[in-house]
Every structure is written in structure tokens, then in C-alpha cells.
Amino acid sequence: MQILVTGGLGFIGSHTVVELQAKGFEVIIIDDCSNADEKVLKGIEKISGKKPIFEKFDLKEREKVEDFFHRYPDVEGVIHFAASKAVGESVERPLLYYENNIGTLVYILKELSKKNKASFIFSSSCTVYGQADTMPITENAPVKEAESPYGNTKQMGEEIIRDACKVTPNLNAIALRYFNPMGAHPSAEIGELPIGVPQNLVPFITQTGVGLRKELSVFGDDYPTEDGTCIRDYIYVVDLAKAHVVALERLLAGKNTDNYEVFNVGTGKESSVLEVIGSFERVSGKKLNYKIVGRRPGDITTAYADTTKANSVLGWKSQYTLDEAMKSAWDWEQKIRK
């Protein structure tokens, strides 16, 4: 069974490709390598023993999207990761984000709507909840006004998919709202490869630990939390990848109760910035050089998932601890620096 993974050379995409191949799917990757390295293909092949089909082009080119689906008529499902994701950059270049994150989604959905049956998994985000009113966050929590064009593209993306599903009975879709992915494959063959200054906490920690960065800035220690730092829900990337496979299998087997469904994907556990730093220090045996600085505009205080729906309906549950995920991130960082 052929499955298309857009952005399949990226952090979450590459781990999902590995898990799909482990389940026997034939995977096709589309990636323009604007935020990924083609060498990731070798890492995927080393882990799974099979090299996925790779198509290098930009999904903003509508004719190439149409041509792809013409050449691969047997694609039965799509997992859509390809998107720009830097919050700060989205504020500075909003039109780029709307073109890249919304336009490409529409092109793919238009092609899928022509099929007799199609399954679509959307890479969404807990950013749609903003600062939720209650914790933990359930799927029924209100979607708040977006804090950035990036966040807005996730909200709009979900709305576009929902509207398309309403009028396209043959299209079945699941939006997975991620919390905070981290870590690397236990083989250390693939992992997070941020270009430039990392946007996420964990790669900044590991880069500081390995000496690539002078120090880590902790943005604020005066939040209304136990240690004063922000709280997030950190999920191991392999757990997250497996959630995509389970969601896809749900649609392919026709087990969905609606043709558009939403699931939170997290651990349900809360970890503060200082607790994440503590995890790194435990698994690495190193003291991390960090300093407390002022709050960063737009940061919310607390966000962690209620995973009841994913656990009970999808039959998926995160398996790995924060320390296990951190160790994989540290092993990966040390390997790529060698």
C-alpha cells in the first residue's frame, strides 16, 4: 500500500517514514530540502533496510503536485508534514507562511478529492489552543485567536480540511495536535537537524551541552508555576511517529466515526524548563551553562495534554520517559558533532 509523506526528510517526518516501513507500507517522500538534508534518506535506509521512493520538488508548484498524483495513482494515504514552522519568521514573513502552509495543503486536498477513497493525516499543533483556560487540555478546549501567522496556518489548515471533508465523503482525515516533540531515533541514525539557531528548547540544550552554543537563555523564572519557568508536554518523537501510523491505520480500516477527527498527541505529563534542563544533566552527567533572562513575548505559561481520547479511541499511548527521550537527543547530538 503506497503512502505519501510530505516533508518526509524532516524531524518528525523521517521518524514516521521509519515506522510506516516497519509496518510494511511502501513510502513515497516529497521534500524540497529547504529545511532538511537529503542525507536523511541514508539514515532511514540504515534503520529500516529499505530506501523510500524520493521525489524532490516544491509543493507550491501546483502543476508538479498534479503530475505527482497522475504518476502515482495508487497512493491511498497522505501524511502531510511539509510546512514552514518558525514562529518568529512567520511574524516577519506572513505571506510566505500563508503561501507555503495553506496553498500546498489545498493543492494536495484537491488531488485527494478526485480519488474514490483517500486518507489524510494532518500535522497540527497544540498552538491552536493558545493559553488554554484549564489544564490538562482536551480536544474540546476552545481554539483561541492565533498568536502568530504560523499558529494561524494550523488553525486555518484544520478548518480547510474540515470544510473539504464535509463535501467530500470519500475523503477521511485526522488532525493530530502535537505538544512538544523531542529526541531522536534510538539508533542515532536520524534526529532533529535544526538549520541555524534552534527554535526548540531541547536542541538548544544539547547544542549548549556539546559546546556549540555558549549558554542557554531561560526566558523568565517569574511565571505562576512551581519553579517559575514555563511548563510544556514533551513527547518522544518515536512515540509521536507511531501515533501517525495508528491514526492512518484507523482511517484505512474504516474505524473512524466521522470523516474528520482531531486528537491531542502528548504524554499528559507536565515538565518545566528547569526540569528539562535537570533531565539533560542527569543523562549527560554534565552541568548545563544557562542563565535566566526576561520573558519572551508570546510565550504561554502552561500547556500539557489530556491524552484520554488518543489513549481510548486511537489505542495509542506514549511509552518513553523524559529522560529516555533526552538521552536519545544527547546521543544524536554527540554523533552528528563527530
Helices and strands as residue ranges (DSSP letters): E 2-6, H 11-22, E 26-30, H 40-48, E 53-55, H 62-71, E 75-80, H 87-92, H 94-98, I 99-103, H 104-112, E 118-125, G 126-129, H 149-167, E 171-178, E 180-182, H 201-209, E 216-219, E 231-232, E 234-236, H 237-252, E 260-265, E 271-272, H 273-284, E 290-293, H 308-309, I 310-314, H 322-337
